[in-house]
Amino acid sequence: MDNNKFKNYKCMCIIFLCSAVKAYHASILIQQPHATEVIVGHSTTLKCFLTDSETSKRLNCYYVTWIRVQSMRRTMDVITSNKQYNEQTNSCDLTITTATLEDTGLYYCSSPEAKTFKGNGSKVTVVGNVNPSVELFSPSEFPDPNIPLICWAMGTVPSQVRIFWVVNGEEHIGWTESVWSKQNDLTTEFTQSRFWISKSDWDTGEQCTCVVEAGGKNISKSIQSKSSS
C-alpha cells in the first residue's frame, strides 16, 4: 500500500472511530427528578429523556421500560402501567397515582434507543401521616468503654424527623439512619438513632433522654442503667 492510500485509509478509520464515539455519547437516558418525596394517597411523576444534542432525537415511549428496585426487600419489578409520552417535554413519563408505602424504591427507565443500559435513577420515598412512637434499647452488658443506646422513632422516615439526645442537661446528636422491618410480608421503614455514652457515666445511673421532633410533635423517652437503681 502506497503512502497516499495508507493516509486515506488511516483518516477514514479515525473518522469512523470518532463518529462511533460521538454516537455513543450522544444518546443517554436522563431521569428527573433525582429524588422525590410523596405523601400516601398523592401522586408523583417521573420523567425519562433521551438526550441527543445533534439530532434532538425523539424518545419512543413504546420501547421504554420502567423498573422499580427495592434493595431492602431485594426485589425488582417491571412497571407496565401509567406510562405515557409527554409531547411538551419530549419525555416518557411514569405517574405513580394514589401512592402507597409499597411504592417506595429506586426507579430506572431503559430503552433500546439509548447507548446506555438505563437512566440515572429516581429515588421515590412515600411517607404517611407523621404519628411517631418512641422505643429505647440498651445492652444488659457491654465490654467496651462506651455503651451504645438505640432510639427508634416508629412511623417516621429520616427526612421527617429530628432526633437528639439529652444527657446531664446537654444536647447530643447521635447517628441517625433509616431502618427497615418486615412483619407479615409487609416491609416498613422507620428511623433509628444511635448514641454512645461512656461506661462510667452509664454505670453511675446517668439518665439519657431521646427526643423525637416530627410533625409538630415532641416526644421523649428516658433510659438509664438498671444496675444503678
mmCIF file of the C-alpha atoms, coordinates in Angstrom:
data_MODEL
# 
_entry.id   MODEL 
# 
loop_
_atom_site.group_PDB 
_atom_site.id 
_atom_site.type_symbol 
_atom_site.label_atom_id 
_atom_site.label_alt_id 
_atom_site.label_comp_id 
_atom_site.label_asym_id 
_atom_site.label_entity_id 
_atom_site.label_seq_id 
_atom_site.pdbx_PDB_ins_code 
_atom_site.Cartn_x 
_atom_site.Cartn_y 
_atom_site.Cartn_z 
_atom_site.occupancy 
_atom_site.B_iso_or_equiv 
_atom_site.pdbx_formal_charge 
_atom_site.auth_seq_id 
_atom_site.auth_comp_id 
_atom_site.auth_asym_id 
_atom_site.auth_atom_id 
_atom_site.pdbx_PDB_model_num 
ATOM 1   C CA . MET A 1 1   ? 0.000   0.000   0.000  1.00 0.00 ? 1   MET A CA 1 
ATOM 2   C CA . ASP A 1 2   ? 1.478   3.366   -1.023 1.00 0.00 ? 2   ASP A CA 1 
ATOM 3   C CA . ASN A 1 3   ? 1.706   6.300   1.374  1.00 0.00 ? 3   ASN A CA 1 
ATOM 4   C CA . ASN A 1 4   ? -1.304  8.201   -0.032 1.00 0.00 ? 4   ASN A CA 1 
ATOM 5   C CA . LYS A 1 5   ? -3.627  5.201   0.194  1.00 0.00 ? 5   LYS A CA 1 
ATOM 6   C CA . PHE A 1 6   ? -2.367  4.460   3.676  1.00 0.00 ? 6   PHE A CA 1 
ATOM 7   C CA . LYS A 1 7   ? -3.023  8.043   4.767  1.00 0.00 ? 7   LYS A CA 1 
ATOM 8   C CA . ASN A 1 8   ? -6.555  7.968   3.286  1.00 0.00 ? 8   ASN A CA 1 
ATOM 9   C CA . TYR A 1 9   ? -7.243  4.639   4.983  1.00 0.00 ? 9   TYR A CA 1 
ATOM 10  C CA . LYS A 1 10  ? -5.955  5.985   8.274  1.00 0.00 ? 10  LYS A CA 1 
ATOM 11  C CA . CYS A 1 11  ? -8.126  9.094   8.007  1.00 0.00 ? 11  CYS A CA 1 
ATOM 12  C CA . MET A 1 12  ? -11.224 7.018   7.255  1.00 0.00 ? 12  MET A CA 1 
ATOM 13  C CA . CYS A 1 13  ? -10.566 4.856   10.322 1.00 0.00 ? 13  CYS A CA 1 
ATOM 14  C CA . ILE A 1 14  ? -10.167 7.904   12.523 1.00 0.00 ? 14  ILE A CA 1 
ATOM 15  C CA . ILE A 1 15  ? -13.390 9.442   11.182 1.00 0.00 ? 15  ILE A CA 1 
ATOM 16  C CA . PHE A 1 16  ? -15.255 6.171   11.725 1.00 0.00 ? 16  PHE A CA 1 
ATOM 17  C CA . LEU A 1 17  ? -13.981 5.806   15.275 1.00 0.00 ? 17  LEU A CA 1 
ATOM 18  C CA . CYS A 1 18  ? -14.771 9.428   16.119 1.00 0.00 ? 18  CYS A CA 1 
ATOM 19  C CA . SER A 1 19  ? -18.291 9.030   14.714 1.00 0.00 ? 19  SER A CA 1 
ATOM 20  C CA . ALA A 1 20  ? -18.814 5.896   16.766 1.00 0.00 ? 20  ALA A CA 1 
ATOM 21  C CA . VAL A 1 21  ? -17.601 7.565   19.954 1.00 0.00 ? 21  VAL A CA 1 
ATOM 22  C CA . LYS A 1 22  ? -19.736 10.620  19.217 1.00 0.00 ? 22  LYS A CA 1 
ATOM 23  C CA . ALA A 1 23  ? -22.829 8.464   18.669 1.00 0.00 ? 23  ALA A CA 1 
ATOM 24  C CA . TYR A 1 24  ? -22.132 6.527   21.845 1.00 0.00 ? 24  TYR A CA 1 
ATOM 25  C CA . HIS A 1 25  ? -22.030 9.659   23.977 1.00 0.00 ? 25  HIS A CA 1 
ATOM 26  C CA . ALA A 1 26  ? -24.911 11.384  22.175 1.00 0.00 ? 26  ALA A CA 1 
ATOM 27  C CA . SER A 1 27  ? -27.802 9.171   23.227 1.00 0.00 ? 27  SER A CA 1 
ATOM 28  C CA . ILE A 1 28  ? -28.039 8.991   27.001 1.00 0.00 ? 28  ILE A CA 1 
ATOM 29  C CA . LEU A 1 29  ? -31.062 8.380   29.191 1.00 0.00 ? 29  LEU A CA 1 
ATOM 30  C CA . ILE A 1 30  ? -31.619 11.117  31.768 1.00 0.00 ? 30  ILE A CA 1 
ATOM 31  C CA . GLN A 1 31  ? -34.242 10.975  34.522 1.00 0.00 ? 31  GLN A CA 1 
ATOM 32  C CA . GLN A 1 32  ? -35.964 13.665  36.544 1.00 0.00 ? 32  GLN A CA 1 
ATOM 33  C CA . PRO A 1 33  ? -36.320 14.228  39.399 1.00 0.00 ? 33  PRO A CA 1 
ATOM 34  C CA . HIS A 1 34  ? -33.295 12.637  41.005 1.00 0.00 ? 34  HIS A CA 1 
ATOM 35  C CA . ALA A 1 35  ? -35.254 12.198  44.264 1.00 0.00 ? 35  ALA A CA 1 
ATOM 36  C CA . THR A 1 36  ? -38.796 12.975  45.345 1.00 0.00 ? 36  THR A CA 1 
ATOM 37  C CA . GLU A 1 37  ? -40.968 12.510  48.425 1.00 0.00 ? 37  GLU A CA 1 
ATOM 38  C CA . VAL A 1 38  ? -44.697 11.899  48.112 1.00 0.00 ? 38  VAL A CA 1 
ATOM 39  C CA . ILE A 1 39  ? -47.402 11.608  50.763 1.00 0.00 ? 39  ILE A CA 1 
ATOM 40  C CA . VAL A 1 40  ? -49.519 8.462   50.928 1.00 0.00 ? 40  VAL A CA 1 
ATOM 41  C CA . GLY A 1 41  ? -52.556 8.836   48.635 1.00 0.00 ? 41  GLY A CA 1 
ATOM 42  C CA . HIS A 1 42  ? -50.965 11.552  46.497 1.00 0.00 ? 42  HIS A CA 1 
ATOM 43  C CA . SER A 1 43  ? -49.326 11.226  43.079 1.00 0.00 ? 43  SER A CA 1 
ATOM 44  C CA . THR A 1 44  ? -45.920 11.962  41.569 1.00 0.00 ? 44  THR A CA 1 
ATOM 45  C CA . THR A 1 45  ? -44.490 11.833  38.039 1.00 0.00 ? 45  THR A CA 1 
ATOM 46  C CA . LEU A 1 46  ? -41.075 10.599  36.900 1.00 0.00 ? 46  LEU A CA 1 
ATOM 47  C CA . LYS A 1 47  ? -39.584 11.658  33.554 1.00 0.00 ? 47  LYS A CA 1 
ATOM 48  C CA . CYS A 1 48  ? -37.212 9.853   31.202 1.00 0.00 ? 48  CYS A CA 1 
ATOM 49  C CA . PHE A 1 49  ? -35.397 11.775  28.438 1.00 0.00 ? 49  PHE A CA 1 
ATOM 50  C CA . LEU A 1 50  ? -33.204 10.655  25.555 1.00 0.00 ? 50  LEU A CA 1 
ATOM 51  C CA . THR A 1 51  ? -30.538 13.308  25.110 1.00 0.00 ? 51  THR A CA 1 
ATOM 52  C CA . ASP A 1 52  ? -29.130 13.729  21.617 1.00 0.00 ? 52  ASP A CA 1 
ATOM 53  C CA . SER A 1 53  ? -27.611 17.138  21.054 1.00 0.00 ? 53  SER A CA 1 
ATOM 54  C CA . GLU A 1 54  ? -27.038 16.597  17.328 1.00 0.00 ? 54  GLU A CA 1 
ATOM 55  C CA . THR A 1 55  ? -30.403 15.341  16.110 1.00 0.00 ? 55  THR A CA 1 
ATOM 56  C CA . SER A 1 56  ? -32.753 16.054  19.032 1.00 0.00 ? 56  SER A CA 1 
ATOM 57  C CA . LYS A 1 57  ? -33.994 12.510  18.636 1.00 0.00 ? 57  LYS A CA 1 
ATOM 58  C CA . ARG A 1 58  ? -37.470 11.896  19.946 1.00 0.00 ? 58  ARG A CA 1 
ATOM 59  C CA . LEU A 1 59  ? -37.832 9.183   22.563 1.00 0.00 ? 59  LEU A CA 1 
ATOM 60  C CA . ASN A 1 60  ? -40.277 6.456   21.586 1.00 0.00 ? 60  ASN A CA 1 
ATOM 61  C CA . CYS A 1 61  ? -42.193 5.756   24.784 1.00 0.00 ? 61  CYS A CA 1 
ATOM 62  C CA . TYR A 1 62  ? -43.422 2.444   23.399 1.00 0.00 ? 62  TYR A CA 1 
ATOM 63  C CA . TYR A 1 63  ? -39.942 0.952   23.827 1.00 0.00 ? 63  TYR A CA 1 
ATOM 64  C CA . VAL A 1 64  ? -39.283 2.442   27.266 1.00 0.00 ? 64  VAL A CA 1 
ATOM 65  C CA . THR A 1 65  ? -39.368 0.118   30.263 1.00 0.00 ? 65  THR A CA 1 
ATOM 66  C CA . TRP A 1 66  ? -39.649 1.339   33.855 1.00 0.00 ? 66  TRP A CA 1 
ATOM 67  C CA . ILE A 1 67  ? -38.181 -0.785  36.639 1.00 0.00 ? 67  ILE A CA 1 
ATOM 68  C CA . ARG A 1 68  ? -38.544 -0.359  40.408 1.00 0.00 ? 68  ARG A CA 1 
ATOM 69  C CA . VAL A 1 69  ? -35.731 -1.643  42.614 1.00 0.00 ? 69  VAL A CA 1 
ATOM 70  C CA . GLN A 1 70  ? -36.274 -2.104  46.347 1.00 0.00 ? 70  GLN A CA 1 
ATOM 71  C CA . SER A 1 71  ? -32.886 -3.101  47.725 1.00 0.00 ? 71  SER A CA 1 
ATOM 72  C CA . MET A 1 72  ? -34.029 -3.673  51.306 1.00 0.00 ? 72  MET A CA 1 
ATOM 73  C CA . ARG A 1 73  ? -36.693 -6.089  50.087 1.00 0.00 ? 73  ARG A CA 1 
ATOM 74  C CA . ARG A 1 74  ? -34.349 -7.497  47.418 1.00 0.00 ? 74  ARG A CA 1 
ATOM 75  C CA . THR A 1 75  ? -36.986 -7.143  44.697 1.00 0.00 ? 75  THR A CA 1 
ATOM 76  C CA . MET A 1 76  ? -37.044 -5.738  41.169 1.00 0.00 ? 76  MET A CA 1 
ATOM 77  C CA . ASP A 1 77  ? -40.396 -5.091  39.472 1.00 0.00 ? 77  ASP A CA 1 
ATOM 78  C CA . VAL A 1 78  ? -41.259 -4.060  35.918 1.00 0.00 ? 78  VAL A CA 1 
ATOM 79  C CA . ILE A 1 79  ? -43.890 -1.294  35.874 1.00 0.00 ? 79  ILE A CA 1 
ATOM 80  C CA . THR A 1 80  ? -46.293 -1.863  32.987 1.00 0.00 ? 80  THR A CA 1 
ATOM 81  C CA . SER A 1 81  ? -48.993 0.767   33.652 1.00 0.00 ? 81  SER A CA 1 
ATOM 82  C CA . ASN A 1 82  ? -49.301 4.562   33.972 1.00 0.00 ? 82  ASN A CA 1 
ATOM 83  C CA . LYS A 1 83  ? -46.651 5.191   31.298 1.00 0.00 ? 83  LYS A CA 1 
ATOM 84  C CA . GLN A 1 84  ? -47.205 7.821   28.607 1.00 0.00 ? 84  GLN A CA 1 
ATOM 85  C CA . TYR A 1 85  ? -45.348 10.116  26.215 1.00 0.00 ? 85  TYR A CA 1 
ATOM 86  C CA . ASN A 1 86  ? -45.242 13.827  27.108 1.00 0.00 ? 86  ASN A CA 1 
ATOM 87  C CA . GLU A 1 87  ? -45.083 15.972  23.957 1.00 0.00 ? 87  GLU A CA 1 
ATOM 88  C CA . GLN A 1 88  ? -44.304 19.182  25.849 1.00 0.00 ? 88  GLN A CA 1 
ATOM 89  C CA . THR A 1 89  ? -41.155 17.825  27.459 1.00 0.00 ? 89  THR A CA 1 
ATOM 90  C CA . ASN A 1 90  ? -40.371 15.095  24.889 1.00 0.00 ? 90  ASN A CA 1 
ATOM 91  C CA . SER A 1 91  ? -40.151 12.570  27.687 1.00 0.00 ? 91  SER A CA 1 
ATOM 92  C CA . CYS A 1 92  ? -41.638 9.232   28.648 1.00 0.00 ? 92  CYS A CA 1 
ATOM 93  C CA . ASP A 1 93  ? -43.421 9.821   31.962 1.00 0.00 ? 93  ASP A CA 1 
ATOM 94  C CA . LEU A 1 94  ? -44.312 7.356   34.672 1.00 0.00 ? 94  LEU A CA 1 
ATOM 95  C CA . THR A 1 95  ? -47.051 8.540   37.042 1.00 0.00 ? 95  THR A CA 1 
ATOM 96  C CA . ILE A 1 96  ? -47.465 6.957   40.452 1.00 0.00 ? 96  ILE A CA 1 
ATOM 97  C CA . THR A 1 97  ? -51.086 7.553   41.420 1.00 0.00 ? 97  THR A CA 1 
ATOM 98  C CA . THR A 1 98  ? -52.558 7.118   44.906 1.00 0.00 ? 98  THR A CA 1 
ATOM 99  C CA . ALA A 1 99  ? -49.124 6.271   46.275 1.00 0.00 ? 99  ALA A CA 1 
ATOM 100 C CA . THR A 1 100 ? -48.719 3.652   48.986 1.00 0.00 ? 100 THR A CA 1 
ATOM 101 C CA . LEU A 1 101 ? -45.723 2.803   51.161 1.00 0.00 ? 101 LEU A CA 1 
ATOM 102 C CA . GLU A 1 102 ? -45.084 -0.124  48.825 1.00 0.00 ? 102 GLU A CA 1 
ATOM 103 C CA . ASP A 1 103 ? -44.238 2.344   46.010 1.00 0.00 ? 103 ASP A CA 1 
ATOM 104 C CA . THR A 1 104 ? -41.062 3.458   47.802 1.00 0.00 ? 104 THR A CA 1 
ATOM 105 C CA . GLY A 1 105 ? -37.977 2.495   45.807 1.00 0.00 ? 105 GLY A CA 1 
ATOM 106 C CA . LEU A 1 106 ? -35.409 3.437   43.167 1.00 0.00 ? 106 LEU A CA 1 
ATOM 107 C CA . TYR A 1 107 ? -36.905 3.731   39.659 1.00 0.00 ? 107 TYR A CA 1 
ATOM 108 C CA . TYR A 1 108 ? -34.950 3.262   36.424 1.00 0.00 ? 108 TYR A CA 1 
ATOM 109 C CA . CYS A 1 109 ? -36.039 3.737   32.816 1.00 0.00 ? 109 CYS A CA 1 
ATOM 110 C CA . SER A 1 110 ? -34.413 1.796   29.967 1.00 0.00 ? 110 SER A CA 1 
ATOM 111 C CA . SER A 1 111 ? -34.701 1.921   26.191 1.00 0.00 ? 111 SER A CA 1 
ATOM 112 C CA . PRO A 1 112 ? -33.016 0.138   23.245 1.00 0.00 ? 112 PRO A CA 1 
ATOM 113 C CA . GLU A 1 113 ? -32.747 3.539   21.551 1.00 0.00 ? 113 GLU A CA 1 
ATOM 114 C CA . ALA A 1 114 ? -30.129 4.661   24.051 1.00 0.00 ? 114 ALA A CA 1 
ATOM 115 C CA . LYS A 1 115 ? -26.498 3.653   24.198 1.00 0.00 ? 115 LYS A CA 1 
ATOM 116 C CA . THR A 1 116 ? -26.700 3.443   27.976 1.00 0.00 ? 116 THR A CA 1 
ATOM 117 C CA . PHE A 1 117 ? -28.358 0.446   29.581 1.00 0.00 ? 117 PHE A CA 1 
ATOM 118 C CA . LYS A 1 118 ? -30.526 2.535   31.903 1.00 0.00 ? 118 LYS A CA 1 
ATOM 119 C CA . GLY A 1 119 ? -31.202 6.010   33.218 1.00 0.00 ? 119 GLY A CA 1 
ATOM 120 C CA . ASN A 1 120 ? -29.535 7.637   36.208 1.00 0.00 ? 120 ASN A CA 1 
ATOM 121 C CA . GLY A 1 121 ? -32.359 6.632   38.558 1.00 0.00 ? 121 GLY A CA 1 
ATOM 122 C CA . SER A 1 122 ? -35.093 8.418   40.514 1.00 0.00 ? 122 SER A CA 1 
ATOM 123 C CA . LYS A 1 123 ? -35.492 7.773   44.241 1.00 0.00 ? 123 LYS A CA 1 
ATOM 124 C CA . VAL A 1 124 ? -39.114 7.811   45.402 1.00 0.00 ? 124 VAL A CA 1 
ATOM 125 C CA . THR A 1 125 ? -39.938 7.926   49.116 1.00 0.00 ? 125 THR A CA 1 
ATOM 126 C CA . VAL A 1 126 ? -43.573 7.553   50.128 1.00 0.00 ? 126 VAL A CA 1 
ATOM 127 C CA . VAL A 1 127 ? -44.370 8.879   53.592 1.00 0.00 ? 127 VAL A CA 1 
ATOM 128 C CA . GLY A 1 128 ? -47.514 8.574   55.679 1.00 0.00 ? 128 GLY A CA 1 
ATOM 129 C CA . ASN A 1 129 ? -49.048 10.858  58.237 1.00 0.00 ? 129 ASN A CA 1 
ATOM 130 C CA . VAL A 1 130 ? -46.454 11.503  60.915 1.00 0.00 ? 130 VAL A CA 1 
ATOM 131 C CA . ASN A 1 131 ? -47.551 9.946   64.188 1.00 0.00 ? 131 ASN A CA 1 
ATOM 132 C CA . PRO A 1 132 ? -44.309 8.756   65.803 1.00 0.00 ? 132 PRO A CA 1 
ATOM 133 C CA . SER A 1 133 ? -43.840 6.442   68.731 1.00 0.00 ? 133 SER A CA 1 
ATOM 134 C CA . VAL A 1 134 ? -40.538 6.035   70.579 1.00 0.00 ? 134 VAL A CA 1 
ATOM 135 C CA . GLU A 1 135 ? -38.779 2.911   71.774 1.00 0.00 ? 135 GLU A CA 1 
ATOM 136 C CA . LEU A 1 136 ? -35.415 2.748   73.594 1.00 0.00 ? 136 LEU A CA 1 
ATOM 137 C CA . PHE A 1 137 ? -32.916 -0.093  73.885 1.00 0.00 ? 137 PHE A CA 1 
ATOM 138 C CA . SER A 1 138 ? -29.641 -0.665  75.728 1.00 0.00 ? 138 SER A CA 1 
ATOM 139 C CA . PRO A 1 139 ? -27.453 -3.745  76.201 1.00 0.00 ? 139 PRO A CA 1 
ATOM 140 C CA . SER A 1 140 ? -27.531 -5.505  79.548 1.00 0.00 ? 140 SER A CA 1 
ATOM 141 C CA . GLU A 1 141 ? -23.765 -5.947  79.352 1.00 0.00 ? 141 GLU A CA 1 
ATOM 142 C CA . PHE A 1 142 ? -21.198 -4.371  77.063 1.00 0.00 ? 142 PHE A CA 1 
ATOM 143 C CA . PRO A 1 143 ? -17.414 -4.758  77.462 1.00 0.00 ? 143 PRO A CA 1 
ATOM 144 C CA . ASP A 1 144 ? -16.310 -1.646  75.530 1.00 0.00 ? 144 ASP A CA 1 
ATOM 145 C CA . PRO A 1 145 ? -15.611 1.737   77.221 1.00 0.00 ? 145 PRO A CA 1 
ATOM 146 C CA . ASN A 1 146 ? -18.686 3.231   75.500 1.00 0.00 ? 146 ASN A CA 1 
ATOM 147 C CA . ILE A 1 147 ? -22.241 1.927   75.808 1.00 0.00 ? 147 ILE A CA 1 
ATOM 148 C CA . PRO A 1 148 ? -24.473 2.056   72.679 1.00 0.00 ? 148 PRO A CA 1 
ATOM 149 C CA . LEU A 1 149 ? -28.032 3.305   73.147 1.00 0.00 ? 149 LEU A CA 1 
ATOM 150 C CA . ILE A 1 150 ? -30.659 2.922   70.429 1.00 0.00 ? 150 ILE A CA 1 
ATOM 151 C CA . CYS A 1 151 ? -33.773 5.055   69.890 1.00 0.00 ? 151 CYS A CA 1 
ATOM 152 C CA . TRP A 1 152 ? -36.450 4.011   67.409 1.00 0.00 ? 152 TRP A CA 1 
ATOM 153 C CA . ALA A 1 153 ? -38.862 6.603   66.010 1.00 0.00 ? 153 ALA A CA 1 
ATOM 154 C CA . MET A 1 154 ? -41.583 4.365   64.618 1.00 0.00 ? 154 MET A CA 1 
ATOM 155 C CA . GLY A 1 155 ? -43.885 5.740   61.940 1.00 0.00 ? 155 GLY A CA 1 
ATOM 156 C CA . THR A 1 156 ? -41.297 8.163   60.525 1.00 0.00 ? 156 THR A CA 1 
ATOM 157 C CA . VAL A 1 157 ? -38.512 8.288   57.946 1.00 0.00 ? 157 VAL A CA 1 
ATOM 158 C CA . PRO A 1 158 ? -35.290 10.313  58.455 1.00 0.00 ? 158 PRO A CA 1 
ATOM 159 C CA . SER A 1 159 ? -36.455 13.198  56.256 1.00 0.00 ? 159 SER A CA 1 
ATOM 160 C CA . GLN A 1 160 ? -39.492 13.732  58.508 1.00 0.00 ? 160 GLN A CA 1 
ATOM 161 C CA . VAL A 1 161 ? -37.885 13.692  61.901 1.00 0.00 ? 161 VAL A CA 1 
ATOM 162 C CA . ARG A 1 162 ? -35.176 15.233  64.082 1.00 0.00 ? 162 ARG A CA 1 
ATOM 163 C CA . ILE A 1 163 ? -33.743 13.084  66.861 1.00 0.00 ? 163 ILE A CA 1 
ATOM 164 C CA . PHE A 1 164 ? -31.341 14.207  69.569 1.00 0.00 ? 164 PHE A CA 1 
ATOM 165 C CA . TRP A 1 165 ? -30.220 13.035  72.998 1.00 0.00 ? 165 TRP A CA 1 
ATOM 166 C CA . VAL A 1 166 ? -30.113 14.913  76.295 1.00 0.00 ? 166 VAL A CA 1 
ATOM 167 C CA . VAL A 1 167 ? -27.590 13.738  78.905 1.00 0.00 ? 167 VAL A CA 1 
ATOM 168 C CA . ASN A 1 168 ? -26.891 15.719  82.065 1.00 0.00 ? 168 ASN A CA 1 
ATOM 169 C CA . GLY A 1 169 ? -28.658 18.761  80.590 1.00 0.00 ? 169 GLY A CA 1 
ATOM 170 C CA . GLU A 1 170 ? -26.547 18.751  77.401 1.00 0.00 ? 170 GLU A CA 1 
ATOM 171 C CA . GLU A 1 171 ? -27.863 18.067  73.890 1.00 0.00 ? 171 GLU A CA 1 
ATOM 172 C CA . HIS A 1 172 ? -26.092 15.485  71.730 1.00 0.00 ? 172 HIS A CA 1 
ATOM 173 C CA . ILE A 1 173 ? -26.672 14.347  68.134 1.00 0.00 ? 173 ILE A CA 1 
ATOM 174 C CA . GLY A 1 174 ? -26.430 10.618  67.543 1.00 0.00 ? 174 GLY A CA 1 
ATOM 175 C CA . TRP A 1 175 ? -26.082 8.639   64.335 1.00 0.00 ? 175 TRP A CA 1 
ATOM 176 C CA . THR A 1 176 ? -29.437 8.716   62.520 1.00 0.00 ? 176 THR A CA 1 
ATOM 177 C CA . GLU A 1 177 ? -30.299 6.236   59.787 1.00 0.00 ? 177 GLU A CA 1 
ATOM 178 C CA . SER A 1 178 ? -33.154 4.521   58.011 1.00 0.00 ? 178 SER A CA 1 
ATOM 179 C CA . VAL A 1 179 ? -34.134 1.015   59.160 1.00 0.00 ? 179 VAL A CA 1 
ATOM 180 C CA . TRP A 1 180 ? -36.451 -1.498  57.501 1.00 0.00 ? 180 TRP A CA 1 
ATOM 181 C CA . SER A 1 181 ? -38.582 -4.056  59.305 1.00 0.00 ? 181 SER A CA 1 
ATOM 182 C CA . LYS A 1 182 ? -40.582 -6.922  57.839 1.00 0.00 ? 182 LYS A CA 1 
ATOM 183 C CA . GLN A 1 183 ? -43.682 -8.243  59.570 1.00 0.00 ? 183 GLN A CA 1 
ATOM 184 C CA . ASN A 1 184 ? -46.366 -10.444 58.000 1.00 0.00 ? 184 ASN A CA 1 
ATOM 185 C CA . ASP A 1 185 ? -44.855 -9.924  54.495 1.00 0.00 ? 185 ASP A CA 1 
ATOM 186 C CA . LEU A 1 186 ? -45.133 -6.133  54.917 1.00 0.00 ? 186 LEU A CA 1 
ATOM 187 C CA . THR A 1 187 ? -41.863 -4.187  54.917 1.00 0.00 ? 187 THR A CA 1 
ATOM 188 C CA . THR A 1 188 ? -41.921 -0.784  56.589 1.00 0.00 ? 188 THR A CA 1 
ATOM 189 C CA . GLU A 1 189 ? -39.324 1.926   57.078 1.00 0.00 ? 189 GLU A CA 1 
ATOM 190 C CA . PHE A 1 190 ? -38.631 3.824   60.300 1.00 0.00 ? 190 PHE A CA 1 
ATOM 191 C CA . THR A 1 191 ? -35.877 5.979   61.828 1.00 0.00 ? 191 THR A CA 1 
ATOM 192 C CA . GLN A 1 192 ? -33.161 4.850   64.197 1.00 0.00 ? 192 GLN A CA 1 
ATOM 193 C CA . SER A 1 193 ? -30.718 6.965   66.210 1.00 0.00 ? 193 SER A CA 1 
ATOM 194 C CA . ARG A 1 194 ? -27.653 5.516   67.935 1.00 0.00 ? 194 ARG A CA 1 
ATOM 195 C CA . PHE A 1 195 ? -25.789 7.260   70.740 1.00 0.00 ? 195 PHE A CA 1 
ATOM 196 C CA . TRP A 1 196 ? -22.753 6.194   72.775 1.00 0.00 ? 196 TRP A CA 1 
ATOM 197 C CA . ILE A 1 197 ? -22.319 7.068   76.453 1.00 0.00 ? 197 ILE A CA 1 
ATOM 198 C CA . SER A 1 198 ? -19.194 6.359   78.485 1.00 0.00 ? 198 SER A CA 1 
ATOM 199 C CA . LYS A 1 199 ? -19.388 3.240   80.606 1.00 0.00 ? 199 LYS A CA 1 
ATOM 200 C CA . SER A 1 200 ? -18.510 5.210   83.733 1.00 0.00 ? 200 SER A CA 1 
ATOM 201 C CA . ASP A 1 201 ? -21.452 7.616   83.235 1.00 0.00 ? 201 ASP A CA 1 
ATOM 202 C CA . TRP A 1 202 ? -23.757 4.732   82.407 1.00 0.00 ? 202 TRP A CA 1 
ATOM 203 C CA . ASP A 1 203 ? -22.763 2.749   85.500 1.00 0.00 ? 203 ASP A CA 1 
ATOM 204 C CA . THR A 1 204 ? -23.434 5.738   87.764 1.00 0.00 ? 204 THR A CA 1 
ATOM 205 C CA . GLY A 1 205 ? -27.031 5.835   86.547 1.00 0.00 ? 205 GLY A CA 1 
ATOM 206 C CA . GLU A 1 206 ? -26.865 8.877   84.275 1.00 0.00 ? 206 GLU A CA 1 
ATOM 207 C CA . GLN A 1 207 ? -30.299 9.432   82.735 1.00 0.00 ? 207 GLN A CA 1 
ATOM 208 C CA . CYS A 1 208 ? -30.282 9.520   78.907 1.00 0.00 ? 208 CYS A CA 1 
ATOM 209 C CA . THR A 1 209 ? -33.269 11.017  77.092 1.00 0.00 ? 209 THR A CA 1 
ATOM 210 C CA . CYS A 1 210 ? -34.084 10.528  73.426 1.00 0.00 ? 210 CYS A CA 1 
ATOM 211 C CA . VAL A 1 211 ? -36.108 13.437  71.996 1.00 0.00 ? 211 VAL A CA 1 
ATOM 212 C CA . VAL A 1 212 ? -38.047 12.968  68.757 1.00 0.00 ? 212 VAL A CA 1 
ATOM 213 C CA . GLU A 1 213 ? -39.396 16.006  66.874 1.00 0.00 ? 213 GLU A CA 1 
ATOM 214 C CA . ALA A 1 214 ? -41.762 15.201  63.986 1.00 0.00 ? 214 ALA A CA 1 
ATOM 215 C CA . GLY A 1 215 ? -44.967 16.624  62.557 1.00 0.00 ? 215 GLY A CA 1 
ATOM 216 C CA . GLY A 1 216 ? -45.065 19.444  65.099 1.00 0.00 ? 216 GLY A CA 1 
ATOM 217 C CA . LYS A 1 217 ? -44.898 16.919  67.931 1.00 0.00 ? 217 LYS A CA 1 
ATOM 218 C CA . ASN A 1 218 ? -42.193 16.480  70.550 1.00 0.00 ? 218 ASN A CA 1 
ATOM 219 C CA . ILE A 1 219 ? -41.929 13.033  72.133 1.00 0.00 ? 219 ILE A CA 1 
ATOM 220 C CA . SER A 1 220 ? -39.237 11.975  74.579 1.00 0.00 ? 220 SER A CA 1 
ATOM 221 C CA . LYS A 1 221 ? -38.331 8.844   76.474 1.00 0.00 ? 221 LYS A CA 1 
ATOM 222 C CA . SER A 1 222 ? -35.549 8.252   79.005 1.00 0.00 ? 222 SER A CA 1 
ATOM 223 C CA . ILE A 1 223 ? -33.386 5.296   79.907 1.00 0.00 ? 223 ILE A CA 1 
ATOM 224 C CA . GLN A 1 224 ? -30.706 4.552   82.480 1.00 0.00 ? 224 GLN A CA 1 
ATOM 225 C CA . SER A 1 225 ? -28.662 1.649   83.752 1.00 0.00 ? 225 SER A CA 1 
ATOM 226 C CA . LYS A 1 226 ? -30.776 -0.891  85.645 1.00 0.00 ? 226 LYS A CA 1 
ATOM 227 C CA . SER A 1 227 ? -27.807 -1.798  87.817 1.00 0.00 ? 227 SER A CA 1 
ATOM 228 C CA . SER A 1 228 ? -27.827 1.690   89.338 1.00 0.00 ? 228 SER A CA 1 
ATOM 229 C CA . SER A 1 229 ? -31.424 1.527   90.522 1.00 0.00 ? 229 SER A CA 1 
# 
